Amino acid sequence: MFKRFNRRAARIKRHKKVRQKIFGTADRPRLCVYRSIKHIYAQIIDDVRGGTLVSISTADPQLKDELSSGGNKEAAKTAGALLAKKALDKGIKEVVFDRNGYKFHGRVAALAEGAKINGLKF
């Protein structure tokens, strides 16, 4: 019998390998991205303390009103810009980018670009 390829399982496997190396500290927390079909979610996490410092989603009311769709590159770029603004308000200037097993392409890259343009360093 042939085993069917499962994209989600492969992404989780890649993510587990990457997470062994990427670690967020208080000086450089981890920016973690999750992508669904309708929305994109991002959070900045301090792994030492074990807590989320800043989070954003295209499903949040403050972004949902100004976006036509939460599942496109423009929405991801806007979310990245708002995430960078919130992070800079909390004094976070540098982060480690965790793409969560996704390719650095499309919405994930747009979110990173929006964050970089607005002053967050990777």
C-alpha positions as CSV (number, residue, x, y, z in Angstrom):
1,M,0.0,0.0,0.0
2,F,1.1,3.5,-0.7
3,K,1.2,6.0,2.1
4,R,-0.6,9.3,1.2
5,F,1.5,12.4,1.6
6,N,0.1,14.7,4.2
7,R,1.2,18.4,3.9
8,R,0.3,19.4,7.4
9,A,2.3,16.5,8.9
10,A,5.3,17.4,6.8
11,R,5.1,21.0,7.9
12,I,4.9,20.0,11.6
13,K,7.9,17.8,11.1
14,R,9.9,20.6,9.5
15,H,8.8,22.9,12.3
16,K,10.0,20.6,15.1
17,K,13.4,20.3,13.4
18,V,13.7,24.1,13.2
19,R,12.5,24.7,16.8
20,Q,15.4,22.7,18.1
21,K,17.7,25.5,16.8
22,I,15.6,28.7,17.0
23,F,15.0,30.0,20.5
24,G,13.6,33.4,21.6
25,T,15.2,35.2,24.5
26,A,14.3,38.5,26.3
27,D,16.8,40.4,24.1
28,R,15.7,38.7,20.8
29,P,12.2,37.1,21.1
30,R,10.9,34.8,18.5
31,L,8.4,36.0,15.9
32,C,6.2,33.0,15.1
33,V,3.8,32.9,12.1
34,Y,0.8,30.7,11.5
35,R,-1.1,30.8,8.2
36,S,-4.6,29.5,7.7
37,I,-6.7,29.8,4.5
38,K,-8.7,32.8,5.6
39,H,-6.2,34.6,8.0
40,I,-2.6,35.0,9.1
41,Y,-1.5,35.1,12.7
42,A,1.8,36.3,14.2
43,Q,3.1,36.5,17.8
44,I,6.3,37.5,19.4
45,I,7.3,35.0,22.1
46,D,9.8,35.0,24.9
47,D,10.7,31.3,25.2
48,V,12.7,31.8,28.4
49,R,9.7,33.3,30.3
50,G,7.3,31.2,28.2
51,G,4.9,33.9,27.3
52,T,3.6,35.9,24.4
53,L,4.7,39.5,24.3
54,V,2.8,40.8,21.3
55,S,0.3,39.1,19.0
56,I,-1.7,40.1,15.9
57,S,-4.1,38.5,13.5
58,T,-6.0,39.5,10.4
59,A,-9.1,38.3,12.3
60,D,-8.7,41.1,15.0
61,P,-11.4,43.7,14.9
62,Q,-8.9,46.6,14.4
63,L,-7.5,45.0,11.2
64,K,-10.7,43.2,10.0
65,D,-12.5,46.5,9.3
66,E,-9.9,47.9,7.1
67,L,-9.1,44.7,5.1
68,S,-11.2,43.3,2.3
69,S,-9.8,39.8,2.9
70,G,-7.6,38.4,5.6
71,G,-6.0,35.7,3.4
72,N,-4.0,37.7,0.9
73,K,-0.5,39.3,0.7
74,E,-1.8,42.9,1.3
75,A,-3.5,41.8,4.5
76,A,-0.3,40.0,5.7
77,K,1.8,43.1,5.0
78,T,-0.6,45.3,6.9
79,A,-0.6,42.8,9.8
80,G,3.3,42.8,9.8
81,A,3.3,46.6,9.9
82,L,0.9,46.6,12.9
83,L,2.9,43.9,14.7
84,A,6.1,45.9,14.3
85,K,4.4,49.0,15.6
86,K,3.1,47.2,18.7
87,A,6.5,45.6,19.2
88,L,8.4,48.9,19.0
89,D,5.9,50.4,21.5
90,K,6.9,47.6,24.0
91,G,10.6,48.2,23.3
92,I,11.2,45.1,21.1
93,K,13.6,46.0,18.2
94,E,15.1,42.7,17.2
95,V,13.4,39.3,16.7
96,V,14.3,35.8,15.5
97,F,12.0,34.9,12.6
98,D,10.2,31.5,13.0
99,R,8.3,30.7,9.8
100,N,6.7,27.7,11.4
101,G,7.7,25.2,8.6
102,Y,6.2,27.3,5.8
103,K,8.2,28.5,2.8
104,F,9.4,32.1,3.0
105,H,7.2,33.0,0.1
106,G,3.8,34.7,-0.4
107,R,2.0,35.7,2.7
108,V,4.7,34.7,5.1
109,A,7.3,36.9,3.2
110,A,4.8,39.7,3.0
111,L,4.3,39.7,6.8
112,A,8.1,39.7,7.3
113,E,8.5,42.6,4.8
114,G,5.8,44.6,6.5
115,A,7.5,44.2,9.8
116,K,10.9,45.0,8.4
117,I,9.8,48.2,6.7
118,N,8.2,49.4,10.0
119,G,11.5,49.1,12.0
120,L,11.7,45.5,13.3
121,K,15.1,43.8,12.7
122,F,15.5,40.1,12.0
